[in-house]
Amino acid sequence: MSRAHPPHRQDPPHVEDATIEQLAEVAGHTDDLAVRRQLFGMRELISTIIPLALIAVFARNVDWSEAARTIGRSSPLLVACALVVYYATFPLRAARWARLLREGGADIEWRDLVRILLLGWFVNSLVPAKLGDLYRSYLVKRRFGISLSRTVGVVVAERLLDLIVVFGLLVVGGYVAFGRTVLPDLWIVYVTGAVLGLLIAIGLVAIYALGPKIARFFPSEVRRIGRLFREGVLHSFRALPFAGALTLIIWGAEAMRLMFVLWALGLELPASGIVFVAVATSLLTTVPLTPAGFGFVEIAMVYVLTEGFGLSQSNAVAVAVLDRAVSVFSVIVVGAIVYARSDRSERVGG
């Protein structure tokens, strides 16, 4: 009788998959030595050298001095506007995440998640493989007692929603900017978006239809973990009207950030072009080989701006550098401050 499930508990406690727990704890190293290792470890060194080499190869003909002069002439006020718009997306993302978690029965408000979300972005900016998403799921589990499997499922649903909206904006923005003609030099962008869209569809079908059928071949605890993950993904989509609208606002803000960056540099693009560039380059952040898609995103942005919209290489490089300074390097600075001011219990959940 002592082992009977309490009637007021919806789910009995269970042991998480050791692999996912271990990965989450690795992502959440918090002592000073671990932070230095994440910044200067061999894996991080390799993931930084490779994109730097790519940038050096693809931008060897760029007039770097002209790009530097363009950045030097940028408007501090408009750069500040870009930063304000960008950081305004964090409360919006936190509100969306909280709503998705509440669909699974969690009693969490957006204010509880802003700091955790920022710490996750901070880790994503330092290490490859999107460990920041796993880290923030781990922090939510430790702080609020929600199953890590379910929380990771919610984060997956959140990322799927981002990809769906990005793909839609890519098609609409590209159609408005270029009409029915797909520029040969930009076909790879559309192919990437189409492949991701196909993978989303296949993944959702697999989770919904095949997951329960395959689960019966696994031990009960594995089935339980899989069920919680599946519920985290599928239950999240019950909040689609709210979360979908909020996702559109978030990506509108991302495009607005790029608009302010362009204006700060004295450059302009049509609104459809700004949306297209913002979402096209964001697709490359899904590449888990480097932190925050470092190297891939910059090359893609320069490529789209030059081949699609006729900017000079030096101006395109200036846009890429300043935009990434706002969206990635500032997160490293701000995230490091938040990280340093958080006590150990906040960083690892006690």
C-alpha positions in Angstrom: 0.0 0.0 0.0 2.9 2.3 0.6 3.7 2.2 -3.0 0.2 3.2 -4.3 0.0 6.3 -6.3 -1.4 9.3 -4.3 -4.8 10.2 -5.7 -4.0 13.9 -5.9 -1.0 13.3 -8.2 -1.7 13.2 -11.9 1.6 11.4 -12.6 3.8 9.4 -10.2 7.4 10.5 -10.0 9.8 8.9 -12.4 13.5 8.9 -13.1 14.5 10.9 -16.2 16.5 9.3 -19.0 20.1 9.4 -17.7 21.4 10.6 -21.1 19.2 13.7 -21.3 19.9 14.5 -17.6 23.6 14.2 -18.2 23.5 16.5 -21.3 21.4 19.0 -19.4 23.8 19.1 -16.5 26.8 19.4 -18.9 25.0 22.4 -20.5 24.4 23.9 -17.1 27.9 23.8 -15.6 28.1 26.9 -13.4 31.3 27.0 -11.5 34.0 29.4 -12.7 36.2 26.6 -14.0 33.3 25.2 -16.1 32.5 28.6 -17.5 36.2 29.0 -18.6 36.0 25.5 -20.2 32.9 26.4 -22.1 34.5 29.5 -23.4 38.0 28.1 -24.1 37.5 24.3 -24.4 38.7 22.3 -27.4 35.2 21.7 -28.8 34.3 25.4 -28.6 37.7 26.3 -30.1 37.0 24.1 -33.1 33.4 25.3 -33.5 34.8 28.9 -33.6 37.8 28.3 -35.9 35.8 26.5 -38.6 33.3 29.4 -39.2 36.1 32.0 -38.9 37.9 30.0 -41.7 34.7 30.0 -43.7 34.3 33.8 -43.3 37.9 34.3 -44.2 37.5 32.3 -47.4 34.2 33.8 -48.5 35.0 37.4 -47.6 38.6 37.6 -48.7 37.8 40.1 -51.4 35.8 42.4 -49.1 37.1 45.9 -48.4 37.2 45.5 -44.6 38.5 49.0 -44.1 35.4 50.4 -45.9 33.1 48.1 -43.8 34.8 49.3 -40.6 34.3 52.9 -41.7 30.6 52.2 -42.4 30.2 50.7 -38.9 32.1 53.6 -37.4 29.6 56.0 -39.0 26.6 54.2 -37.6 24.0 56.1 -35.5 24.3 55.1 -31.8 20.6 56.1 -31.2 19.4 53.7 -33.9 21.7 51.0 -32.7 20.1 51.5 -29.3 16.7 51.2 -30.9 17.7 47.9 -32.4 18.8 46.6 -29.0 15.6 47.8 -27.3 13.5 46.0 -30.0 15.6 42.9 -29.7 15.4 42.6 -25.9 11.7 43.3 -26.0 11.3 39.9 -27.7 12.4 38.1 -24.5 9.3 38.9 -22.5 7.2 38.0 -25.5 9.1 34.7 -25.9 8.7 34.1 -22.1 4.9 34.7 -22.4 4.7 32.3 -25.2 6.7 29.6 -23.4 4.7 30.1 -20.2 1.5 29.6 -22.1 2.7 26.4 -23.8 3.8 25.1 -20.4 0.4 25.9 -18.9 -1.2 23.7 -21.6 0.5 20.8 -19.8 -0.8 21.9 -16.4 2.2 23.9 -15.2 1.4 27.0 -13.1 4.1 29.3 -14.5 4.0 33.0 -15.3 6.1 34.7 -18.0 8.0 36.7 -15.3 9.3 33.4 -13.9 10.9 32.5 -17.3 12.6 35.7 -18.6 15.8 35.1 -16.7 15.9 31.4 -17.5 15.2 32.2 -21.2 18.1 34.7 -21.2 20.4 32.2 -19.6 19.4 29.7 -22.3 20.2 32.2 -25.1 23.5 32.9 -23.3 24.5 29.2 -23.4 23.4 28.9 -27.1 25.7 31.8 -27.9 28.7 30.0 -26.3 28.3 26.4 -27.2 27.1 24.4 -30.3 24.3 21.8 -30.6 21.6 24.1 -29.1 22.5 23.0 -25.6 21.0 26.3 -24.3 17.5 25.0 -25.1 18.2 21.8 -23.1 19.7 23.9 -20.3 16.7 26.2 -19.9 14.4 23.1 -19.9 16.7 21.7 -17.2 16.3 24.9 -15.1 12.6 24.8 -15.4 12.5 21.2 -14.2 14.7 22.0 -11.2 12.9 25.2 -10.3 9.3 24.2 -10.9 9.4 20.4 -10.7 8.1 19.8 -14.2 9.3 16.6 -16.0 12.3 17.3 -18.2 10.9 15.1 -20.9 7.7 17.2 -21.0 9.6 20.5 -20.9 11.9 19.5 -23.7 8.8 18.5 -25.7 7.4 22.0 -25.1 10.6 23.6 -26.3 10.6 21.4 -29.4 7.0 22.6 -30.1 8.2 26.2 -29.6 11.0 25.7 -32.1 8.6 24.0 -34.6 6.3 27.0 -34.3 9.2 29.4 -35.0 10.2 27.3 -38.1 6.6 27.2 -39.4 6.2 31.0 -39.1 9.7 31.6 -40.5 9.0 29.4 -43.5 5.7 31.2 -44.1 7.3 34.7 -43.9 10.2 33.5 -46.2 7.7 32.5 -48.9 5.6 35.7 -48.5 8.5 38.0 -48.2 10.3 36.5 -51.1 7.2 36.7 -53.3 6.6 40.3 -52.5 10.3 41.2 -52.9 11.0 39.2 -56.1 7.7 38.3 -57.5 7.2 34.8 -59.0 10.7 34.6 -60.3 13.1 32.8 -57.9 16.5 34.3 -58.3 19.0 31.5 -59.3 21.5 32.8 -56.7 18.9 32.4 -53.9 17.4 29.0 -54.7 19.4 27.5 -51.8 17.4 29.6 -49.3 14.1 28.3 -50.6 15.3 24.8 -50.7 16.5 25.0 -47.1 13.2 26.4 -46.0 11.3 23.7 -48.0 13.4 20.9 -46.5 12.8 22.2 -43.0 9.1 22.5 -43.7 9.0 18.9 -44.9 10.9 17.7 -41.8 8.5 19.6 -39.6 5.5 17.8 -41.2 7.2 14.4 -41.0 8.2 15.0 -37.4 4.7 15.9 -36.4 3.2 12.9 -38.1 5.8 10.6 -36.5 5.1 12.1 -33.0 1.3 11.9 -33.4 0.7 8.7 -35.3 3.8 6.5 -35.0 5.0 7.4 -31.5 2.4 5.3 -29.6 2.8 2.3 -31.9 6.6 2.3 -31.6 6.5 2.9 -27.8 5.0 -0.5 -27.1 8.3 -2.2 -28.0 10.2 -0.3 -25.2 10.3 -0.7 -21.4 7.6 1.0 -19.4 9.9 3.8 -18.1 11.0 4.6 -21.7 7.4 4.6 -22.8 6.6 7.0 -19.9 9.4 9.4 -20.9 8.3 9.2 -24.5 4.7 9.9 -23.6 5.6 13.0 -21.6 7.7 14.3 -24.4 4.9 13.6 -26.9 2.4 15.3 -24.6 4.7 18.3 -24.3 4.8 18.7 -28.0 1.2 18.0 -28.9 -0.5 19.7 -25.9 1.4 22.9 -26.7 -0.4 23.2 -30.0 -3.7 23.6 -28.2 -2.4 27.2 -27.5 -1.8 27.7 -31.2 -4.1 30.8 -31.7 -2.3 32.7 -28.9 1.2 31.3 -29.5 0.9 31.7 -33.3 -0.1 35.3 -33.0 2.7 36.0 -30.5 5.2 34.2 -32.8 4.3 36.6 -35.7 4.8 39.6 -33.4 8.2 38.1 -32.3 9.4 37.7 -35.8 8.0 41.1 -36.8 10.2 42.5 -34.0 13.2 40.5 -35.3 12.7 42.2 -38.7 12.3 45.5 -37.0 15.7 45.0 -35.3 17.3 44.5 -38.7 15.5 47.6 -40.0 17.1 49.7 -37.3 20.5 48.2 -38.0 20.2 49.1 -41.7 19.0 52.6 -40.8 21.9 53.0 -38.3 24.3 52.3 -41.2 22.5 54.7 -43.5 21.1 51.8 -45.7 17.6 50.9 -46.7 15.7 48.0 -48.0 12.0 47.5 -48.8 9.9 46.1 -46.0 9.5 42.8 -47.8 13.3 42.6 -48.3 13.9 43.2 -44.6 11.5 40.4 -43.6 13.1 38.1 -46.2 16.7 38.7 -45.0 15.7 38.4 -41.4 13.9 35.1 -41.7 16.3 33.6 -44.4 19.3 34.1 -42.2 17.5 32.9 -39.1 17.1 29.5 -40.8 20.9 29.1 -40.5 20.7 29.4 -36.7 19.2 25.9 -36.7 22.5 24.5 -37.8 23.9 23.0 -34.6 27.5 22.9 -35.6 28.5 26.3 -34.2 27.2 28.6 -31.4 24.2 30.6 -32.7 25.0 29.5 -36.2 28.2 31.6 -36.1 29.8 31.8 -39.5 26.9 30.3 -41.4 24.5 33.2 -40.6 27.0 35.9 -41.4 27.9 34.4 -44.8 24.2 33.8 -45.6 23.3 37.4 -44.7 26.1 38.9 -46.8 25.2 36.5 -49.7 21.5 37.4 -49.6 22.1 41.2 -49.3 24.6 41.3 -52.2 23.0 38.8 -54.6 19.4 39.5 -53.8 19.4 43.2 -53.1 22.5 44.6 -54.7 24.3 45.9 -51.7 28.1 46.2 -51.9 30.1 43.5 -50.1 31.5 46.0 -47.6 28.0 47.4 -46.8 26.6 43.8 -46.5 29.5 42.9 -44.2 28.8 46.0 -42.1 25.1 44.9 -41.7 26.0 41.4 -40.8 28.6 42.4 -38.2 26.4 45.1 -36.5 23.3 42.9 -36.6 25.1 40.0 -35.0 26.7 42.4 -32.4 23.1 43.3 -31.4 21.6 39.8 -31.5 24.5 37.6 -30.3 27.4 39.4 -28.8 25.2 41.6 -26.7 23.5 38.5 -25.3 26.9 37.2 -24.3 27.6 40.4 -22.4 24.1 40.7 -20.8 23.8 37.0 -20.3 27.2 36.9 -18.5 26.0 39.6 -16.2 22.8 37.8 -15.4 24.7 34.6 -15.0 27.2 36.2 -12.6 24.5 37.8 -10.5 22.5 34.6 -10.2 23.3 32.4 -7.3 24.1 28.8 -7.8 20.6 27.6 -6.9 19.2 29.7 -9.8 21.7 28.5 -12.3 21.3 24.8 -11.5 17.9 24.8 -9.9 19.2 24.1 -6.3 
